[in-house]
């Protein structure tokens, strides 16, 4: 079912939710943080919903971004306390504590005077600093199950958090007691246009024979398994495609190879806010 009108983005900020993304870790005053953990953990955002605080934390060393509540463990560290702008973590082995903080929290007046929230502008959303660059982070399962019963203000806070990452909620459908969400990226059309422009720049560097091979490789039909198996003929086709792909890549000079790599990355170039 579509979202009711009460869930439309609100002009005013939600008082209980403080949402700031991609903040660096800061050591707590109680003691110095373990260097390895301090250097890598990133506090992406905090929201209060369903009667508790939830923190989105990234660990680049594990290529992982997850939600955590108090008393849960992130990268071997226990979450002791979640506030509107920080998370207090405990190292069980050393009993040392340190804090991940949300940096750059700005008031409404400061944002208005400074031209908005640059931390969540178009350039940031379309950069590798955004932990939801390619996909929206799944909500915790308990929130999915309780979505229908959450107050409208708490739903709006969650919706706003994802919008700050570049994801707009299209619909939320409750099936079997749990909600299924459909999201769309607010810059999808611009991302596709950047990729098309990059592909055109790459093709302009190719020789006529390279261009023929490249376009042929892009128009190949997928190989479908028959009764769950690949036939000998299909295996031969797979091997031939791999050889042709390798030969094409081997034919590229340094400038062509760099242009091919750039054509696949919409984060490159300028994103004007």
C-alpha positions in Angstrom: 0.0 0.0 0.0 1.1 3.5 -0.7 2.3 5.8 2.2 -0.6 7.8 3.7 -0.3 11.6 3.3 0.7 11.9 6.9 4.1 10.4 6.0 5.0 13.1 3.5 8.4 14.7 4.3 7.8 17.4 6.9 9.3 20.8 6.7 10.2 20.9 10.4 12.9 18.7 11.8 11.9 15.9 14.2 13.0 16.9 17.7 14.0 13.5 19.0 16.0 12.4 16.0 19.5 13.8 15.3 20.6 12.5 11.9 24.2 13.4 10.7 26.1 11.0 8.5 29.7 10.0 7.9 31.1 11.4 11.1 34.6 10.5 12.2 35.2 8.7 15.5 36.4 10.7 18.5 37.9 9.3 21.7 35.9 9.7 24.9 37.3 11.6 27.8 37.3 8.5 30.0 40.3 7.0 28.1 42.1 6.9 24.8 40.4 4.7 22.1 42.0 1.5 20.8 43.8 2.9 17.7 42.8 0.2 15.3 39.1 0.6 16.1 39.2 4.3 16.4 40.7 4.6 13.0 38.1 2.6 11.1 34.6 2.8 12.8 32.3 5.5 11.4 29.0 6.6 13.0 26.7 7.3 10.1 23.5 8.3 11.8 21.3 7.9 14.9 17.5 7.6 15.1 15.1 6.9 18.0 12.2 4.6 17.1 10.2 1.9 18.7 11.2 3.0 22.2 15.0 2.8 21.7 18.0 4.4 20.0 19.5 2.8 17.0 22.9 3.7 15.5 24.1 3.0 12.0 27.8 2.2 12.2 30.2 1.3 9.4 33.4 -0.9 9.7 35.3 -0.4 6.4 37.7 -3.2 7.4 34.8 -5.6 7.2 32.9 -3.8 4.4 29.9 -3.7 6.7 27.3 -1.2 7.7 24.7 -2.2 10.3 22.3 -0.9 12.8 23.1 -1.4 16.5 21.1 -0.9 19.7 22.4 -0.7 23.3 24.1 -3.8 24.6 24.8 -5.1 21.1 28.3 -5.7 19.8 29.9 -3.9 16.9 33.3 -5.2 15.7 34.0 -6.7 19.2 32.9 -3.6 21.1 29.8 -3.4 23.2 27.4 -0.5 22.7 26.9 0.9 26.2 24.8 4.0 25.5 23.2 5.8 22.5 22.4 9.5 22.8 21.1 11.9 20.2 24.6 12.7 18.9 27.0 9.9 20.1 27.5 6.2 20.9 29.6 5.1 23.9 31.4 1.8 23.2 33.2 -0.6 25.6 36.1 -2.8 24.8 35.4 -5.9 27.0 39.0 -7.1 26.9 40.5 -3.9 28.3 37.4 -2.3 29.9 38.3 0.9 28.1 35.5 3.1 26.7 35.5 5.5 23.8 32.9 7.5 21.9 31.8 7.7 18.3 30.3 11.2 17.8 28.2 12.8 15.2 30.2 15.8 14.0 28.9 18.9 12.3 25.5 19.0 13.9 24.0 22.3 12.8 20.9 24.1 14.0 18.1 25.2 11.6 19.3 28.8 11.8 22.9 27.8 11.1 21.8 25.7 8.1 19.7 28.6 6.7 22.6 31.1 7.2 25.1 28.7 5.7 23.1 27.7 2.6 21.9 24.3 3.8 23.4 21.1 5.1 26.5 20.5 2.9 27.2 17.2 4.5 24.1 15.8 2.8 24.2 17.7 -0.5 24.3 16.2 -4.0 28.1 16.0 -4.0 28.3 14.0 -0.7 25.4 11.7 -1.6 27.1 10.8 -4.9 30.5 10.2 -3.3 32.1 7.1 -1.8 31.8 8.8 1.6 28.1 7.9 1.5 27.6 4.5 3.1 24.4 4.1 1.1 25.9 5.1 -2.2 24.6 2.1 -4.2 21.9 0.6 -2.0 19.8 1.7 0.9 20.8 0.0 4.2 18.1 -2.5 5.3 16.2 -1.5 8.4 16.5 -3.7 11.5 14.1 -6.7 11.3 12.3 -5.6 14.5 11.5 -2.2 12.9 10.3 -3.9 9.8 7.9 -5.9 11.9 6.7 -3.0 13.9 6.6 -0.5 11.1 2.8 -0.3 10.9 2.5 0.4 14.7 5.2 3.1 14.8 4.1 6.7 15.4 4.0 8.9 12.3 6.8 11.1 13.7 9.1 8.1 14.2 8.4 6.9 10.7 9.1 10.3 9.3 12.5 10.4 11.1 13.5 7.2 9.5 12.3 8.4 6.1 14.3 11.6 6.5 17.5 9.6 7.4 17.3 7.6 4.2 16.5 10.7 2.1 19.7 12.3 3.5 21.5 9.3 2.0 19.8 10.0 -1.4 16.9 7.4 -1.1 13.3 8.4 -1.3 10.7 6.0 0.1 8.2 5.1 -2.7 6.0 2.7 -0.8 5.9 0.5 2.4 3.7 -2.6 2.2 3.0 -4.7 5.3 2.8 -8.4 4.4 2.7 -11.2 7.0 3.4 -8.7 9.8 6.5 -7.2 8.3 7.0 -4.2 6.0 8.5 -4.4 2.6 10.0 -1.1 1.4 10.5 0.3 -2.1 13.1 3.0 -2.5 14.3 5.2 -5.4 17.5 7.1 -5.7 16.8 10.8 -6.1 19.8 11.2 -8.5 19.2 8.0 -10.5 18.6 9.9 -13.8 21.7 12.1 -13.4 23.8 9.0 -12.5 22.7 7.3 -15.6 23.5 10.3 -17.7 27.0 10.5 -16.2 27.6 6.8 -17.1 26.3 7.4 -20.7 28.6 10.4 -21.1 31.6 8.4 -19.7 30.8 5.5 -22.1 30.7 8.0 -25.1 34.1 9.4 -24.1 35.5 5.9 -23.9 34.2 4.9 -27.3 35.6 8.0 -28.9 39.1 6.7 -28.0 38.6 3.3 -29.7 39.8 2.3 -33.1 37.1 1.1 -35.6 37.9 -2.5 -34.9 38.0 -2.0 -31.1 34.7 -0.2 -31.3 33.1 -3.1 -33.2 34.4 -5.7 -30.7 33.2 -3.5 -27.8 29.7 -3.0 -29.1 29.4 -6.7 -30.0 30.4 -7.6 -26.4 27.7 -5.3 -25.0 24.9 -6.8 -27.1 25.5 -10.5 -26.3 22.6 -12.5 -25.0 22.9 -14.2 -21.7 23.6 -17.9 -21.5 20.8 -19.7 -19.8 21.2 -23.1 -18.1 19.2 -26.0 -19.4 17.6 -28.0 -16.6 20.0 -26.3 -14.2 23.1 -27.4 -16.2 25.4 -25.8 -18.7 25.8 -27.8 -21.9 29.2 -28.5 -23.5 28.3 -26.1 -26.3 27.5 -23.4 -23.8 30.7 -24.0 -22.0 32.6 -23.5 -25.3 30.6 -20.2 -25.8 31.6 -19.1 -22.3 35.3 -19.8 -23.0 35.1 -18.0 -26.3 33.5 -14.9 -24.7 36.1 -14.8 -22.0 38.9 -15.0 -24.5 37.4 -12.3 -26.6 36.9 -10.1 -23.6 40.5 -10.6 -22.5 41.8 -9.9 -26.0 39.8 -6.7 -26.1 41.2 -5.5 -22.8 44.7 -6.4 -23.8 44.3 -4.2 -26.9 43.6 -1.1 -24.8 46.3 1.4 -24.2 46.7 3.2 -20.9 44.4 6.1 -21.8 41.7 3.8 -23.1 41.9 1.6 -20.0 41.6 4.6 -17.7 38.6 5.9 -19.7 36.9 2.5 -19.5 37.4 2.5 -15.7 36.1 6.0 -15.4 33.0 5.2 -17.5 31.8 2.8 -14.9 32.1 5.2 -12.0 29.5 8.0 -11.6 31.2 9.4 -8.5 34.0 10.8 -10.7 33.7 14.4 -12.0 31.8 17.3 -10.5 28.5 17.0 -8.7 27.2 20.6 -8.2 24.9 21.1 -5.2 
